[in-house]
């Protein structure tokens, strides 16, 4: 029951739903998510951490960059079914035109060229 409550809580926010939707196309760096959402890095970090704790997203670190992707095969059945349901729902609804355009631009951007949520050396 706690797993289900964590999933529901994690998805009870438009920004977090936009993150899940954006990750359907593959992993993104935290800076790319910041650029996409146009929110403060600390705010985006809190959102992805809630999604990660619910098991909906996974994180990998590469140097100073944190990359997020949707949970894979090792996820719980509840998480896998939730992600399938979101994918089916979004398939019929689609992202807002503005989100789609911004996400396409962000995906073309290298993490080091994005918002600078990490300080440059």
N, CA, C and O atoms as CSV, one atom per row, in Angstrom:
chain,resi,resn,atom,element,x,y,z
A,1,UNK,N,N,0.823,-1.199,0.000
A,1,UNK,CA,C,0.000,0.000,0.000
A,1,UNK,C,C,0.865,1.260,0.000
A,1,UNK,O,O,0.532,2.240,-0.666
A,2,UNK,N,N,1.980,1.239,0.748
A,2,UNK,CA,C,2.858,2.406,0.823
A,2,UNK,C,C,3.461,2.741,-0.537
A,2,UNK,O,O,3.622,3.914,-0.873
A,3,UNK,N,N,3.799,1.703,-1.331
A,3,UNK,CA,C,4.339,1.932,-2.675
A,3,UNK,C,C,3.346,2.709,-3.526
A,3,UNK,O,O,3.719,3.658,-4.215
A,4,UNK,N,N,2.102,2.310,-3.478
A,4,UNK,CA,C,1.070,2.971,-4.262
A,4,UNK,C,C,0.886,4.423,-3.816
A,4,UNK,O,O,0.733,5.317,-4.649
A,5,UNK,N,N,0.900,4.650,-2.517
A,5,UNK,CA,C,0.769,6.014,-2.010
A,5,UNK,C,C,1.947,6.881,-2.449
A,5,UNK,O,O,1.763,8.054,-2.773
A,6,UNK,N,N,3.151,6.317,-2.463
A,6,UNK,CA,C,4.330,7.062,-2.923
A,6,UNK,C,C,4.193,7.436,-4.390
A,6,UNK,O,O,4.526,8.555,-4.781
A,7,UNK,N,N,3.709,6.516,-5.194
A,7,UNK,CA,C,3.526,6.779,-6.620
A,7,UNK,C,C,2.483,7.874,-6.820
A,7,UNK,O,O,2.700,8.808,-7.593
A,8,UNK,N,N,1.367,7.764,-6.134
A,8,UNK,CA,C,0.298,8.758,-6.268
A,8,UNK,C,C,0.802,10.127,-5.820
A,8,UNK,O,O,0.550,11.127,-6.492
A,9,UNK,N,N,1.498,10.183,-4.710
A,9,UNK,CA,C,2.036,11.443,-4.218
A,9,UNK,C,C,3.027,12.040,-5.212
A,9,UNK,O,O,3.015,13.248,-5.450
A,10,UNK,N,N,3.879,11.208,-5.789
A,10,UNK,CA,C,4.888,11.693,-6.725
A,10,UNK,C,C,4.255,12.267,-7.990
A,10,UNK,O,O,4.809,13.183,-8.597
A,11,UNK,N,N,3.112,11.743,-8.389
A,11,UNK,CA,C,2.472,12.203,-9.620
A,11,UNK,C,C,1.449,13.312,-9.395
A,11,UNK,O,O,0.813,13.779,-10.340
A,12,UNK,N,N,1.293,13.728,-8.154
A,12,UNK,CA,C,0.310,14.751,-7.803
A,12,UNK,C,C,0.891,16.158,-7.975
A,12,UNK,O,O,0.765,17.003,-7.088
A,13,UNK,N,N,1.526,16.397,-9.123
A,13,UNK,CA,C,2.126,17.700,-9.377
A,13,UNK,C,C,2.358,17.820,-10.884
A,13,UNK,O,O,2.895,16.905,-11.508
A,14,UNK,N,N,1.958,18.935,-11.457
A,14,UNK,CA,C,2.094,19.118,-12.908
A,14,UNK,C,C,3.550,19.087,-13.359
A,14,UNK,O,O,3.852,18.543,-14.421
A,15,UNK,N,N,4.454,19.659,-12.572
A,15,UNK,CA,C,5.870,19.650,-12.965
A,15,UNK,C,C,6.424,18.233,-12.999
A,15,UNK,O,O,7.183,17.878,-13.901
A,16,UNK,N,N,6.045,17.429,-12.017
A,16,UNK,CA,C,6.543,16.054,-11.995
A,16,UNK,C,C,5.961,15.234,-13.153
A,16,UNK,O,O,6.649,14.387,-13.722
A,17,UNK,N,N,4.708,15.485,-13.494
A,17,UNK,CA,C,4.133,14.815,-14.663
A,17,UNK,C,C,4.854,15.243,-15.942
A,17,UNK,O,O,5.066,14.428,-16.840
A,18,UNK,N,N,5.227,16.509,-16.024
A,18,UNK,CA,C,5.984,16.986,-17.192
A,18,UNK,C,C,7.357,16.326,-17.239
A,18,UNK,O,O,7.854,16.020,-18.322
A,19,UNK,N,N,7.974,16.104,-16.086
A,19,UNK,CA,C,9.268,15.415,-16.047
A,19,UNK,C,C,9.110,13.997,-16.575
A,19,UNK,O,O,9.878,13.560,-17.432
A,20,UNK,N,N,8.120,13.281,-16.065
A,20,UNK,CA,C,7.882,11.909,-16.526
A,20,UNK,C,C,7.628,11.906,-18.026
A,20,UNK,O,O,8.175,11.069,-18.744
A,21,UNK,N,N,6.818,12.815,-18.497
A,21,UNK,CA,C,6.519,12.902,-19.921
A,21,UNK,C,C,7.785,13.176,-20.730
A,21,UNK,O,O,7.991,12.571,-21.783
A,22,UNK,N,N,8.624,14.075,-20.249
A,22,UNK,CA,C,9.846,14.423,-20.980
A,22,UNK,C,C,10.820,13.261,-21.037
A,22,UNK,O,O,11.566,13.131,-22.007
A,23,UNK,N,N,10.827,12.417,-20.022
A,23,UNK,CA,C,11.759,11.290,-19.978
A,23,UNK,C,C,11.303,10.121,-20.850
A,23,UNK,O,O,12.048,9.156,-21.020
A,24,UNK,N,N,10.113,10.191,-21.394
A,24,UNK,CA,C,9.656,9.136,-22.302
A,24,UNK,C,C,10.561,9.050,-23.527
A,24,UNK,O,O,10.671,7.988,-24.141
A,25,UNK,N,N,11.204,10.148,-23.885
A,25,UNK,CA,C,12.090,10.169,-25.041
A,25,UNK,C,C,13.528,9.798,-24.717
A,25,UNK,O,O,14.389,9.866,-25.594
A,26,UNK,N,N,13.807,9.409,-23.486
A,26,UNK,CA,C,15.156,9.046,-23.070
A,26,UNK,C,C,15.639,9.916,-21.933
A,26,UNK,O,O,14.967,10.860,-21.515
A,27,UNK,N,N,16.810,9.582,-21.444
A,27,UNK,CA,C,17.299,10.277,-20.255
A,27,UNK,C,C,17.673,11.721,-20.545
A,27,UNK,O,O,18.010,12.096,-21.668
A,28,UNK,N,N,17.600,12.513,-19.485
A,28,UNK,CA,C,17.975,13.922,-19.520
A,28,UNK,C,C,18.812,14.237,-18.292
A,28,UNK,O,O,18.618,13.659,-17.222
A,29,UNK,N,N,19.737,15.154,-18.463
A,29,UNK,CA,C,20.541,15.661,-17.352
A,29,UNK,C,C,19.670,16.606,-16.513
A,29,UNK,O,O,18.701,17.183,-17.007
A,30,UNK,N,N,20.031,16.745,-15.261
A,30,UNK,CA,C,19.303,17.673,-14.396
A,30,UNK,C,C,19.255,19.063,-15.016
A,30,UNK,O,O,18.210,19.714,-14.979
A,31,UNK,N,N,20.365,19.531,-15.584
A,31,UNK,CA,C,20.388,20.865,-16.194
A,31,UNK,C,C,19.422,20.970,-17.365
A,31,UNK,O,O,18.809,22.017,-17.576
A,32,UNK,N,N,19.285,19.896,-18.122
A,32,UNK,CA,C,18.328,19.907,-19.219
A,32,UNK,C,C,16.895,19.967,-18.691
A,32,UNK,O,O,16.037,20.627,-19.278
A,33,UNK,N,N,16.643,19.276,-17.583
A,33,UNK,CA,C,15.320,19.356,-16.967
A,33,UNK,C,C,15.051,20.757,-16.432
A,33,UNK,O,O,13.934,21.263,-16.540
A,34,UNK,N,N,16.071,21.382,-15.855
A,34,UNK,CA,C,15.937,22.757,-15.368
A,34,UNK,C,C,15.583,23.679,-16.532
A,34,UNK,O,O,14.677,24.506,-16.427
A,35,UNK,N,N,16.297,23.529,-17.629
A,35,UNK,CA,C,16.043,24.346,-18.826
A,35,UNK,C,C,14.628,24.092,-19.351
A,35,UNK,O,O,13.917,25.034,-19.699
A,36,UNK,N,N,14.227,22.845,-19.408
A,36,UNK,CA,C,12.902,22.477,-19.916
A,36,UNK,C,C,11.795,23.072,-19.045
A,36,UNK,O,O,10.848,23.667,-19.561
A,37,UNK,N,N,11.913,22.913,-17.732
A,37,UNK,CA,C,10.851,23.356,-16.825
A,37,UNK,C,C,10.913,24.839,-16.497
A,37,UNK,O,O,9.923,25.425,-16.058
A,38,UNK,N,N,12.095,25.456,-16.714
A,38,UNK,CA,C,12.289,26.868,-16.363
A,38,UNK,C,C,12.038,27.112,-14.875
A,38,UNK,O,O,11.380,28.076,-14.484
A,39,UNK,N,N,12.586,26.200,-14.054
A,39,UNK,CA,C,12.495,26.301,-12.599
A,39,UNK,C,C,13.901,26.325,-12.019
A,39,UNK,O,O,14.873,26.019,-12.708
A,40,UNK,N,N,13.999,26.689,-10.757
A,40,UNK,CA,C,15.297,26.700,-10.075
A,40,UNK,C,C,15.841,25.275,-9.971
A,40,UNK,O,O,15.070,24.330,-9.804
A,41,UNK,N,N,17.155,25.114,-10.070
A,41,UNK,CA,C,17.746,23.780,-9.950
A,41,UNK,C,C,17.334,23.047,-8.680
A,41,UNK,O,O,17.089,21.841,-8.718
A,42,UNK,N,N,17.254,23.758,-7.555
A,42,UNK,CA,C,16.882,23.099,-6.300
A,42,UNK,C,C,15.444,22.583,-6.357
A,42,UNK,O,O,15.140,21.533,-5.790
A,43,UNK,N,N,14.576,23.300,-7.023
A,43,UNK,CA,C,13.182,22.871,-7.159
A,43,UNK,C,C,13.095,21.619,-8.024
A,43,UNK,O,O,12.395,20.669,-7.677
A,44,UNK,N,N,13.805,21.619,-9.150
A,44,UNK,CA,C,13.796,20.457,-10.035
A,44,UNK,C,C,14.412,19.258,-9.318
A,44,UNK,O,O,13.927,18.135,-9.458
A,45,UNK,N,N,15.476,19.489,-8.552
A,45,UNK,CA,C,16.092,18.405,-7.780
A,45,UNK,C,C,15.097,17.771,-6.823
A,45,UNK,O,O,15.050,16.548,-6.698
A,46,UNK,N,N,14.308,18.587,-6.152
A,46,UNK,CA,C,13.301,18.051,-5.224
A,46,UNK,C,C,12.261,17.228,-5.980
A,46,UNK,O,O,11.853,16.160,-5.524
A,47,UNK,N,N,11.836,17.732,-7.141
A,47,UNK,CA,C,10.844,16.996,-7.925
A,47,UNK,C,C,11.382,15.640,-8.375
A,47,UNK,O,O,10.698,14.629,-8.223
A,48,UNK,N,N,12.595,15.601,-8.926
A,48,UNK,CA,C,13.109,14.315,-9.411
A,48,UNK,C,C,13.418,13.380,-8.250
A,48,UNK,O,O,13.337,12.161,-8.400
A,49,UNK,N,N,13.770,13.931,-7.105
A,49,UNK,CA,C,14.021,13.074,-5.942
A,49,UNK,C,C,12.727,12.396,-5.485
A,49,UNK,O,O,12.749,11.219,-5.127
A,50,UNK,N,N,11.621,13.105,-5.491
A,50,UNK,CA,C,10.328,12.486,-5.143
A,50,UNK,C,C,9.979,11.386,-6.148
A,50,UNK,O,O,9.511,10.315,-5.761
A,51,UNK,N,N,10.205,11.648,-7.428
A,51,UNK,CA,C,9.949,10.630,-8.449
A,51,UNK,C,C,10.876,9.433,-8.275
A,51,UNK,O,O,10.467,8.288,-8.469
A,52,UNK,N,N,12.120,9.703,-7.909
A,52,UNK,CA,C,13.096,8.625,-7.708
A,52,UNK,C,C,12.724,7.773,-6.502
A,52,UNK,O,O,12.781,6.545,-6.566
A,53,UNK,N,N,12.346,8.414,-5.412
A,53,UNK,CA,C,11.958,7.661,-4.205
A,53,UNK,C,C,10.721,6.804,-4.449
A,53,UNK,O,O,10.570,5.741,-3.847
A,54,UNK,N,N,9.837,7.265,-5.329
A,54,UNK,CA,C,8.640,6.483,-5.669
A,54,UNK,C,C,8.973,5.354,-6.635
A,54,UNK,O,O,8.133,4.496,-6.906
A,55,UNK,N,N,10.196,5.355,-7.153
A,55,UNK,CA,C,10.625,4.304,-8.065
A,55,UNK,C,C,10.303,4.576,-9.522
A,55,UNK,O,O,10.539,3.718,-10.373
A,56,UNK,N,N,9.766,5.759,-9.832
A,56,UNK,CA,C,9.357,6.082,-11.191
A,56,UNK,C,C,10.527,6.455,-12.095
A,56,UNK,O,O,10.485,6.205,-13.300
A,57,UNK,N,N,11.557,7.044,-11.530
A,57,UNK,CA,C,12.745,7.403,-12.313
A,57,UNK,C,C,13.989,6.848,-11.640
A,57,UNK,O,O,14.012,6.582,-10.438
A,58,UNK,N,N,15.014,6.685,-12.449
A,58,UNK,CA,C,16.322,6.229,-11.968
A,58,UNK,C,C,17.333,7.311,-12.293
A,58,UNK,O,O,17.138,8.096,-13.221
A,59,UNK,N,N,18.404,7.350,-11.533
A,59,UNK,CA,C,19.440,8.347,-11.730
A,59,UNK,C,C,20.780,7.660,-11.900
A,59,UNK,O,O,21.069,6.653,-11.253
A,60,UNK,N,N,21.592,8.220,-12.780
A,60,UNK,CA,C,22.979,7.792,-12.877
A,60,UNK,C,C,23.834,9.048,-12.870
A,60,UNK,O,O,23.426,10.104,-13.353
A,61,UNK,N,N,25.008,8.910,-12.323
A,61,UNK,CA,C,25.923,10.044,-12.239
A,61,UNK,C,C,27.071,9.803,-13.201
A,61,UNK,O,O,27.623,8.704,-13.268
A,62,UNK,N,N,27.423,10.836,-13.943
A,62,UNK,CA,C,28.545,10.795,-14.871
A,62,UNK,C,C,29.356,12.062,-14.633
A,62,UNK,O,O,29.021,13.130,-15.145
A,63,UNK,N,N,30.424,11.936,-13.853
A,63,UNK,CA,C,31.170,13.130,-13.451
A,63,UNK,C,C,30.295,13.989,-12.564
A,63,UNK,O,O,29.764,13.522,-11.557
A,64,UNK,N,N,30.150,15.229,-12.937
A,64,UNK,CA,C,29.318,16.129,-12.126
A,64,UNK,C,C,27.865,16.150,-12.587
A,64,UNK,O,O,27.031,16.820,-11.977
A,65,UNK,N,N,27.560,15.429,-13.650
A,65,UNK,CA,C,26.222,15.439,-14.231
A,65,UNK,C,C,25.368,14.305,-13.655
A,65,UNK,O,O,25.829,13.176,-13.484
A,66,UNK,N,N,24.129,14.637,-13.368
A,66,UNK,CA,C,23.149,13.651,-12.911
A,66,UNK,C,C,22.129,13.465,-14.022
A,66,UNK,O,O,21.468,14.415,-14.442
A,67,UNK,N,N,22.009,12.234,-14.489
A,67,UNK,CA,C,21.085,11.909,-15.573
A,67,UNK,C,C,19.917,11.103,-15.029
A,67,UNK,O,O,20.087,10.206,-14.204
A,68,UNK,N,N,18.728,11.445,-15.510
A,68,UNK,CA,C,17.514,10.771,-15.065
A,68,UNK,C,C,16.838,10.101,-16.251
A,68,UNK,O,O,16.856,10.614,-17.370
A,69,UNK,N,N,16.239,8.936,-15.980
A,69,UNK,CA,C,15.490,8.182,-16.987
A,69,UNK,C,C,14.322,7.506,-16.274
A,69,UNK,O,O,14.315,7.362,-15.052
A,70,UNK,N,N,13.346,7.099,-17.064
A,70,UNK,CA,C,12.231,6.356,-16.480
A,70,UNK,C,C,12.730,5.019,-15.955
A,70,UNK,O,O,13.685,4.449,-16.481
A,71,UNK,N,N,12.080,4.532,-14.921
A,71,UNK,CA,C,12.459,3.254,-14.319
A,71,UNK,C,C,12.374,2.145,-15.362
A,71,UNK,O,O,11.525,2.168,-16.253
A,72,UNK,N,N,13.263,1.186,-15.230
A,72,UNK,CA,C,13.346,0.102,-16.199
A,72,UNK,C,C,12.725,-1.188,-15.703
A,72,UNK,O,O,11.823,-1.190,-14.865
A,73,UNK,N,N,13.224,-2.266,-16.234
A,73,UNK,CA,C,12.670,-3.600,-15.954
A,73,UNK,C,C,12.726,-3.991,-14.483
A,73,UNK,O,O,11.916,-4.796,-14.024
A,74,UNK,N,N,13.666,-3.435,-13.748
A,74,UNK,CA,C,13.795,-3.792,-12.342
A,74,UNK,C,C,12.778,-3.112,-11.438
A,74,UNK,O,O,12.745,-3.365,-10.234
A,75,UNK,N,N,11.951,-2.250,-12.016
A,75,UNK,CA,C,10.954,-1.527,-11.219
A,75,UNK,C,C,9.854,-2.470,-10.756
A,75,UNK,O,O,9.649,-3.541,-11.326
A,76,UNK,N,N,9.164,-2.058,-9.731
A,76,UNK,CA,C,8.057,-2.858,-9.207
A,76,UNK,C,C,6.942,-2.946,-10.248
A,76,UNK,O,O,6.852,-2.098,-11.136
A,77,UNK,N,N,6.090,-3.972,-10.140
A,77,UNK,CA,C,4.952,-4.073,-11.069
A,77,UNK,C,C,4.058,-2.827,-11.036
A,77,UNK,O,O,3.547,-2.408,-12.074
A,78,UNK,N,N,3.867,-2.240,-9.863
A,78,UNK,CA,C,3.026,-1.042,-9.758
A,78,UNK,C,C,3.636,0.118,-10.538
A,78,UNK,O,O,2.920,0.857,-11.215
A,79,UNK,N,N,4.946,0.281,-10.447
A,79,UNK,CA,C,5.625,1.350,-11.174
A,79,UNK,C,C,5.552,1.100,-12.671
A,79,UNK,O,O,5.243,2.013,-13.438
A,80,UNK,N,N,5.831,-0.125,-13.094
A,80,UNK,CA,C,5.788,-0.442,-14.529
A,80,UNK,C,C,4.389,-0.197,-15.099
A,80,UNK,O,O,4.246,0.373,-16.181
A,81,UNK,N,N,3.373,-0.625,-14.376
A,81,UNK,CA,C,1.996,-0.425,-14.842
A,81,UNK,C,C,1.642,1.064,-14.861
A,81,UNK,O,O,0.970,1.523,-15.784
A,82,UNK,N,N,2.081,1.815,-13.864
A,82,UNK,CA,C,1.822,3.260,-13.825
A,82,UNK,C,C,2.470,3.949,-15.011
A,82,UNK,O,O,1.843,4.790,-15.656
A,83,UNK,N,N,3.722,3.606,-15.310
A,83,UNK,CA,C,4.407,4.227,-16.444
A,83,UNK,C,C,3.743,3.853,-17.771
A,83,UNK,O,O,3.678,4.678,-18.683
A,84,UNK,N,N,3.253,2.624,-17.883
A,84,UNK,CA,C,2.521,2.221,-19.097
A,84,UNK,C,C,1.222,3.028,-19.224
A,84,UNK,O,O,0.866,3.483,-20.310
A,85,UNK,N,N,0.529,3.194,-18.102
A,85,UNK,CA,C,-0.718,3.962,-18.109
A,85,UNK,C,C,-0.454,5.413,-18.506
A,85,UNK,O,O,-1.200,5.983,-19.303
A,86,UNK,N,N,0.597,6.011,-17.960
A,86,UNK,CA,C,0.946,7.392,-18.311
A,86,UNK,C,C,1.270,7.481,-19.799
A,86,UNK,O,O,0.817,8.406,-20.473
A,87,UNK,N,N,2.045,6.533,-20.318
A,87,UNK,CA,C,2.412,6.536,-21.738
A,87,UNK,C,C,1.163,6.438,-22.618
A,87,UNK,O,O,1.041,7.163,-23.606
A,88,UNK,N,N,0.238,5.546,-22.261
A,88,UNK,CA,C,-1.001,5.404,-23.050
A,88,UNK,C,C,-1.821,6.685,-23.001
A,88,UNK,O,O,-2.353,7.130,-24.017
A,89,UNK,N,N,-1.920,7.268,-21.825
A,89,UNK,CA,C,-2.707,8.486,-21.651
A,89,UNK,C,C,-2.087,9.639,-22.434
A,89,UNK,O,O,-2.793,10.371,-23.128
A,90,UNK,N,N,-0.776,9.802,-22.326
A,90,UNK,CA,C,-0.109,10.902,-23.018
A,90,UNK,C,C,-0.091,10.698,-24.522
A,90,UNK,O,O,-0.045,11.663,-25.284
A,91,UNK,N,N,-0.126,9.442,-24.951
A,91,UNK,CA,C,-0.139,9.147,-26.378
A,91,UNK,C,C,-1.379,9.751,-27.037
A,91,UNK,O,O,-1.311,10.244,-28.163
A,92,UNK,N,N,-2.495,9.711,-26.339
A,92,UNK,CA,C,-3.739,10.258,-26.870
A,92,UNK,C,C,-3.851,11.755,-26.624
A,92,UNK,O,O,-4.547,12.459,-27.357
A,93,UNK,N,N,-3.180,12.233,-25.614
A,93,UNK,CA,C,-3.271,13.636,-25.243
A,93,UNK,C,C,-2.123,14.435,-25.855
A,93,UNK,O,O,-2.331,15.539,-26.358
A,94,UNK,N,N,-0.925,13.884,-25.813
A,94,UNK,CA,C,0.247,14.569,-26.349
A,94,UNK,C,C,0.662,15.737,-25.478
A,94,UNK,O,O,-0.146,16.270,-24.718
A,95,UNK,N,N,1.917,16.134,-25.584
A,95,UNK,CA,C,2.386,17.269,-24.794
A,95,UNK,C,C,1.863,18.577,-25.388
A,95,UNK,O,O,1.494,18.638,-26.561
A,96,UNK,N,N,1.839,19.589,-24.579
A,96,UNK,CA,C,1.476,20.912,-25.074
A,96,UNK,C,C,2.496,21.307,-26.140
A,96,UNK,O,O,3.669,20.943,-26.054
A,97,UNK,N,N,2.043,22.045,-27.135
A,97,UNK,CA,C,2.934,22.435,-28.242
A,97,UNK,C,C,4.185,23.138,-27.716
A,97,UNK,O,O,5.289,22.902,-28.208
A,98,UNK,N,N,4.009,23.993,-26.723
A,98,UNK,CA,C,5.148,24.719,-26.152
A,98,UNK,C,C,6.128,23.748,-25.490
A,98,UNK,O,O,7.341,23.894,-25.644
A,99,UNK,N,N,5.613,22.760,-24.755
A,99,UNK,CA,C,6.481,21.755,-24.124
A,99,UNK,C,C,7.240,20.954,-25.170
A,99,UNK,O,O,8.433,20.694,-25.010
A,100,UNK,N,N,6.560,20.563,-26.234
A,100,UNK,CA,C,7.202,19.756,-27.274
A,100,UNK,C,C,8.338,20.534,-27.923
A,100,UNK,O,O,9.415,19.982,-28.150
A,101,UNK,N,N,8.113,21.796,-28.221
A,101,UNK,CA,C,9.154,22.622,-28.847
A,101,UNK,C,C,10.327,22.837,-27.896
A,101,UNK,O,O,11.485,22.727,-28.299
A,102,UNK,N,N,10.033,23.141,-26.645
A,102,UNK,CA,C,11.101,23.375,-25.677
A,102,UNK,C,C,11.897,22.094,-25.435
A,102,UNK,O,O,13.125,22.130,-25.350
A,103,UNK,N,N,11.206,20.974,-25.325
A,103,UNK,CA,C,11.892,19.702,-25.084
A,103,UNK,C,C,12.798,19.344,-26.256
A,103,UNK,O,O,13.911,18.861,-26.052
A,104,UNK,N,N,12.336,19.576,-27.471
A,104,UNK,CA,C,13.170,19.290,-28.647
A,104,UNK,C,C,14.434,20.133,-28.612
A,104,UNK,O,O,15.516,19.632,-28.918
A,105,UNK,N,N,14.319,21.388,-28.248
A,105,UNK,CA,C,15.490,22.268,-28.163
A,105,UNK,C,C,16.433,21.819,-27.054
A,105,UNK,O,O,17.651,21.832,-27.232
A,106,UNK,N,N,15.883,21.425,-25.924
A,106,UNK,CA,C,16.693,20.983,-24.788
A,106,UNK,C,C,17.431,19.697,-25.132
A,106,UNK,O,O,18.594,19.540,-24.761
A,107,UNK,N,N,16.784,18.782,-25.828
A,107,UNK,CA,C,17.428,17.518,-26.203
A,107,UNK,C,C,18.605,17.732,-27.151
A,107,UNK,O,O,19.538,16.929,-27.166
A,108,UNK,N,N,18.572,18.801,-27.938
A,108,UNK,CA,C,19.692,19.112,-28.833
A,108,UNK,C,C,20.852,19.772,-28.093
A,108,UNK,O,O,21.964,19.849,-28.616
A,109,UNK,N,N,20.594,20.244,-26.882
A,109,UNK,CA,C,21.562,21.004,-26.106
A,109,UNK,C,C,22.436,20.077,-25.253
A,109,UNK,O,O,21.935,19.170,-24.589
A,110,UNK,N,N,23.729,20.319,-25.285
A,110,UNK,CA,C,24.635,19.581,-24.399
A,110,UNK,C,C,24.420,20.084,-22.975
A,110,UNK,O,O,24.148,21.269,-22.781
A,111,UNK,N,N,24.536,19.212,-21.974
A,111,UNK,CA,C,24.317,19.642,-20.588
A,111,UNK,C,C,25.151,20.867,-20.199
A,111,UNK,O,O,24.669,21.755,-19.496
A,112,UNK,N,N,26.388,20.907,-20.654
A,112,UNK,CA,C,27.251,22.033,-20.263
A,112,UNK,C,C,26.829,23.346,-20.916
A,112,UNK,O,O,27.275,24.414,-20.498
A,113,UNK,N,N,25.973,23.279,-21.936
A,113,UNK,CA,C,25.487,24.488,-22.597
A,113,UNK,C,C,24.145,24.952,-22.059
A,113,UNK,O,O,23.626,25.981,-22.493
A,114,UNK,N,N,23.581,24.215,-21.127
A,114,UNK,CA,C,22.265,24.582,-20.605
A,114,UNK,C,C,22.390,25.632,-19.519
A,114,UNK,O,O,23.345,26.409,-19.520
A,115,UNK,N,N,21.470,25.670,-18.618
A,115,UNK,CA,C,21.287,26.770,-17.682
A,115,UNK,C,C,22.459,27.073,-16.774
A,115,UNK,O,O,22.475,28.121,-16.129
A,116,UNK,N,N,23.425,26.201,-16.706
A,116,UNK,CA,C,24.529,26.427,-15.777
A,116,UNK,C,C,24.148,26.095,-14.364
A,116,UNK,O,O,24.604,26.750,-13.427
A,117,UNK,N,N,23.313,25.080,-14.188
A,117,UNK,CA,C,22.913,24.718,-12.835
A,117,UNK,C,C,24.091,24.154,-12.043
A,117,UNK,O,O,24.036,24.050,-10.818
A,118,UNK,N,N,25.150,23.793,-12.756
A,118,UNK,CA,C,26.417,23.455,-12.104
A,118,UNK,C,C,27.396,24.562,-12.451
A,118,UNK,O,O,27.396,25.070,-13.573
A,119,UNK,N,N,28.209,24.925,-11.512
A,119,UNK,CA,C,29.164,25.994,-11.811
A,119,UNK,C,C,30.237,25.456,-12.755
A,119,UNK,O,O,30.675,24.311,-12.647
A,120,UNK,N,N,30.637,26.303,-13.664
A,120,UNK,CA,C,31.676,25.910,-14.618
A,120,UNK,C,C,33.039,26.118,-14.000
A,120,UNK,O,O,33.264,27.078,-13.264
A,121,UNK,N,N,33.943,25.209,-14.307
A,121,UNK,CA,C,35.315,25.318,-13.790
A,121,UNK,C,C,36.142,26.196,-14.684
A,121,UNK,O,O,37.325,26.409,-14.417
